[in-house]
Each structure stands twice: as structure tokens, then as C-alpha cells.
Amino acid sequence: MIFCGENEKINRLTQLLSILFKDSSIGTRANCSLFPRKCLTLIKLFRNKDIHVLVCSSAMSRGVDIENLDCVINNG
């Protein structure tokens, strides 16, 4: 899970990860402009390991608890 402070950073990082890992479900993003239902769906997919890397806004860092999370990166 990678937290970014700005939507522009989320977009750039998502594009980069999508290019680097074309065959994986990496680079899915969640930001404040998404509908809450979409965010919940992305978190569920991430918890179920259907998405390997979730790039999201720092706003999502509040109140999100995911068990057995291997790595959390704060990209400001």
C-alpha cells in the first residue's frame, strides 16, 4: 500500500507501476475523488489479494486497517 499526498502523484505512480508491471494487478489507485463505494471495493480487492499494490491518497490512511500488510510506503 502506497500513500501519496496529491492526486497528481497518485496518477503518475499508478501509470509508472502499470508500465513496469503489465501482467500484474498493480497500480490500482484510490483517491478522494472516487465514490466511497469504489474505494470500499478497491480495499476489499486489496485485502483479498486480487490487487497487489494499492496506490491511494493519504486521506485513506485514516481508519484503514488491513491485516498482514507486508509494506506501507508514505510518498507524501
N, C-alpha and C positions, 0 to 999 in steps of 0.2 A: 504494500500500500504506500503510495507516494502522495504526500500532501503538498499542494502548490498554493501560493498566496493569490495569484492573479489568474483570470481566465485565459489570458494570452499565454502564460507559462503552461497551463494545462493543455491548451491546443498544440503548442509546439512540442511538448514532451510526448503527447499522445501520437502525433504524427511521426516523430522520430522512432518511438518504440514500434509502431506499426510497420515502418520500413525495415527496421532491424530484425523483427520477429514476425515475418509474414505468415508463418504457418502456426502461430500460437494465438490464443485469445489474450493477447497482451495489448495494453494501450486503451482499454475502455476508460472513458472518463465520466466523471460526475462533477457537476459544478452547481452553483447556486441558481443558475438559470433553468435547470431541469425541473420538471414537475416532481413533487415528492414521491409519487408512485414509481416513477422511473428510477429515482435514487434508491428506493427500497428494493426494487427489482435487481439493480446492479449489486447492491450489498448482498442480497440473497445468492446471486450467481457467484460472487466472490467467496462467500462462506462455503458454498458447495464445491468450490474449486473448479467451476466452469470458466471462470476468469482468473488468470494467473497473476496479473498485475492490475491494480485499480488506481488510476491517477485521479485525484479528486481535490476539491478546494479545501482550504484549511478550515472552512466553516463546518465541513463534515467531520472534522476531527473531534468535535464536541459531542459526546454522548454515543459514539460508535464503539462497540466492544466486540471484537472478533477473536475468538479463541484460537490458540495455536498459530498465531500470526508469526511468520518467520522473520519478516523485516518490515520496519516502518521508516520511511525517509521523509524528512521535512525539507522541502525545497523552497521554503519561504515564499 
